[in-house]
Amino acid sequence: MIDAERIAEVAAIVAAAGLNDATLARLRADFADLHFTYCSDDDVGEREPAHAIPGCNIYLIDGTGHCLAFTNDPEAATGLVLAAVDDAAW
């Protein structure tokens, strides 16, 4: 489960530090129980982010099955996809 408060914490770190490899490493260390990945928002397709900040949309993923899958259910979420809205951000 990933509640809105944790997503907001992640968003605040990304907003302050930018979306880059160093930020991703920090998030993985600070939130060791969550899976993080990042990509371009263009790679995500048509779906609503769980949270959006300038330059980055945040999506929920569920890793309980064989493969990672996007989810809209915070109860099922095990990680976050940080999707750069502008490729220059990472």
C-alpha positions as protocol buffer text, in pm:
chain_id: "A"
residue {
  index: 1
  type: MET
  ca { x: 0 y: 0 z: 0 }
}
residue {
  index: 2
  type: ILE
  ca { x: 117 y: 349 z: -81 }
}
residue {
  index: 3
  type: ASP
  ca { x: -84 y: 628 z: 75 }
}
residue {
  index: 4
  type: ALA
  ca { x: -118 y: 983 z: -54 }
}
residue {
  index: 5
  type: GLU
  ca { x: 118 y: 1116 z: 215 }
}
residue {
  index: 6
  type: ARG
  ca { x: 406 y: 894 z: 97 }
}
residue {
  index: 7
  type: ILE
  ca { x: 343 y: 991 z: -265 }
}
residue {
  index: 8
  type: ALA
  ca { x: 353 y: 1357 z: -161 }
}
residue {
  index: 9
  type: GLU
  ca { x: 685 y: 1297 z: 20 }
}
residue {
  index: 10
  type: VAL
  ca { x: 832 y: 1141 z: -294 }
}
residue {
  index: 11
  type: ALA
  ca { x: 694 y: 1426 z: -507 }
}
residue {
  index: 12
  type: ALA
  ca { x: 852 y: 1686 z: -276 }
}
residue {
  index: 13
  type: ILE
  ca { x: 1194 y: 1521 z: -308 }
}
residue {
  index: 14
  type: VAL
  ca { x: 1166 y: 1504 z: -689 }
}
residue {
  index: 15
  type: ALA
  ca { x: 1043 y: 1864 z: -707 }
}
residue {
  index: 16
  type: ALA
  ca { x: 1338 y: 1985 z: -499 }
}
residue {
  index: 17
  type: ALA
  ca { x: 1614 y: 1767 z: -645 }
}
residue {
  index: 18
  type: GLY
  ca { x: 1492 y: 1706 z: -1000 }
}
residue {
  index: 19
  type: LEU
  ca { x: 1430 y: 1378 z: -1173 }
}
residue {
  index: 20
  type: ASN
  ca { x: 1771 y: 1217 z: -1226 }
}
residue {
  index: 21
  type: ASP
  ca { x: 1979 y: 914 z: -1131 }
}
residue {
  index: 22
  type: ALA
  ca { x: 2091 y: 1067 z: -800 }
}
residue {
  index: 23
  type: THR
  ca { x: 1733 y: 1141 z: -696 }
}
residue {
  index: 24
  type: LEU
  ca { x: 1626 y: 791 z: -790 }
}
residue {
  index: 25
  type: ALA
  ca { x: 1910 y: 645 z: -579 }
}
residue {
  index: 26
  type: ARG
  ca { x: 1806 y: 862 z: -286 }
}
residue {
  index: 27
  type: LEU
  ca { x: 1442 y: 754 z: -316 }
}
residue {
  index: 28
  type: ARG
  ca { x: 1544 y: 388 z: -328 }
}
residue {
  index: 29
  type: ALA
  ca { x: 1748 y: 437 z: -10 }
}
residue {
  index: 30
  type: ASP
  ca { x: 1490 y: 648 z: 175 }
}
residue {
  index: 31
  type: PHE
  ca { x: 1192 y: 432 z: 75 }
}
residue {
  index: 32
  type: ALA
  ca { x: 1356 y: 89 z: 62 }
}
residue {
  index: 33
  type: ASP
  ca { x: 1020 y: -90 z: 80 }
}
residue {
  index: 34
  type: LEU
  ca { x: 905 y: 63 z: -251 }
}
residue {
  index: 35
  type: HIS
  ca { x: 1005 y: -15 z: -608 }
}
residue {
  index: 36
  type: PHE
  ca { x: 1101 y: 291 z: -817 }
}
residue {
  index: 37
  type: THR
  ca { x: 1154 y: 326 z: -1187 }
}
residue {
  index: 38
  type: TYR
  ca { x: 1151 y: 617 z: -1425 }
}
residue {
  index: 39
  type: CYS
  ca { x: 1083 y: 682 z: -1788 }
}
residue {
  index: 40
  type: SER
  ca { x: 941 y: 940 z: -2023 }
}
residue {
  index: 41
  type: ASP
  ca { x: 573 y: 1016 z: -1975 }
}
residue {
  index: 42
  type: ASP
  ca { x: 531 y: 945 z: -2347 }
}
residue {
  index: 43
  type: ASP
  ca { x: 612 y: 580 z: -2270 }
}
residue {
  index: 44
  type: VAL
  ca { x: 327 y: 547 z: -2019 }
}
residue {
  index: 45
  type: GLY
  ca { x: 33 y: 586 z: -2255 }
}
residue {
  index: 46
  type: GLU
  ca { x: -313 y: 710 z: -2174 }
}
residue {
  index: 47
  type: ARG
  ca { x: -363 y: 692 z: -1799 }
}
residue {
  index: 48
  type: GLU
  ca { x: -411 y: 934 z: -1512 }
}
residue {
  index: 49
  type: PRO
  ca { x: -116 y: 987 z: -1278 }
}
residue {
  index: 50
  type: ALA
  ca { x: -162 y: 937 z: -906 }
}
residue {
  index: 51
  type: HIS
  ca { x: 22 y: 1266 z: -854 }
}
residue {
  index: 52
  type: ALA
  ca { x: 166 y: 1531 z: -1081 }
}
residue {
  index: 53
  type: ILE
  ca { x: 430 y: 1798 z: -1028 }
}
residue {
  index: 54
  type: PRO
  ca { x: 592 y: 2023 z: -1286 }
}
residue {
  index: 55
  type: GLY
  ca { x: 806 y: 1804 z: -1510 }
}
residue {
  index: 56
  type: CYS
  ca { x: 699 y: 1471 z: -1359 }
}
residue {
  index: 57
  type: ASN
  ca { x: 390 y: 1250 z: -1338 }
}
residue {
  index: 58
  type: ILE
  ca { x: 385 y: 980 z: -1072 }
}
residue {
  index: 59
  type: TYR
  ca { x: 207 y: 650 z: -1137 }
}
residue {
  index: 60
  type: LEU
  ca { x: 133 y: 354 z: -910 }
}
residue {
  index: 61
  type: ILE
  ca { x: 258 y: 8 z: -995 }
}
residue {
  index: 62
  type: ASP
  ca { x: 177 y: -334 z: -853 }
}
residue {
  index: 63
  type: GLY
  ca { x: 459 y: -585 z: -832 }
}
residue {
  index: 64
  type: THR
  ca { x: 278 y: -868 z: -659 }
}
residue {
  index: 65
  type: GLY
  ca { x: 226 y: -1064 z: -982 }
}
residue {
  index: 66
  type: HIS
  ca { x: 479 y: -1213 z: -1218 }
}
residue {
  index: 67
  type: CYS
  ca { x: 533 y: -876 z: -1389 }
}
residue {
  index: 68
  type: LEU
  ca { x: 499 y: -516 z: -1284 }
}
residue {
  index: 69
  type: ALA
  ca { x: 166 y: -361 z: -1382 }
}
residue {
  index: 70
  type: PHE
  ca { x: 17 y: -15 z: -1355 }
}
residue {
  index: 71
  type: THR
  ca { x: -262 y: 15 z: -1101 }
}
residue {
  index: 72
  type: ASN
  ca { x: -500 y: 283 z: -980 }
}
residue {
  index: 73
  type: ASP
  ca { x: -541 y: 106 z: -645 }
}
residue {
  index: 74
  type: PRO
  ca { x: -316 y: 249 z: -370 }
}
residue {
  index: 75
  type: GLU
  ca { x: -388 y: -63 z: -162 }
}
residue {
  index: 76
  type: ALA
  ca { x: -232 y: -285 z: -430 }
}
residue {
  index: 77
  type: ALA
  ca { x: 57 y: -52 z: -516 }
}
residue {
  index: 78
  type: THR
  ca { x: 411 y: -165 z: -436 }
}
residue {
  index: 79
  type: GLY
  ca { x: 603 y: 104 z: -621 }
}
residue {
  index: 80
  type: LEU
  ca { x: 605 y: 420 z: -826 }
}
residue {
  index: 81
  type: VAL
  ca { x: 689 y: 513 z: -1181 }
}
residue {
  index: 82
  type: LEU
  ca { x: 836 y: 861 z: -1210 }
}
residue {
  index: 83
  type: ALA
  ca { x: 759 y: 976 z: -1562 }
}
residue {
  index: 84
  type: ALA
  ca { x: 940 y: 1279 z: -1698 }
}
residue {
  index: 85
  type: VAL
  ca { x: 698 y: 1509 z: -1875 }
}
residue {
  index: 86
  type: ASP
  ca { x: 990 y: 1679 z: -2044 }
}
residue {
  index: 87
  type: ASP
  ca { x: 1276 y: 1449 z: -2147 }
}
residue {
  index: 88
  type: ALA
  ca { x: 1524 y: 1722 z: -2056 }
}
residue {
  index: 89
  type: ALA
  ca { x: 1433 y: 1662 z: -1689 }
}
residue {
  index: 90
  type: TRP
  ca { x: 1643 y: 1343 z: -1686 }
}
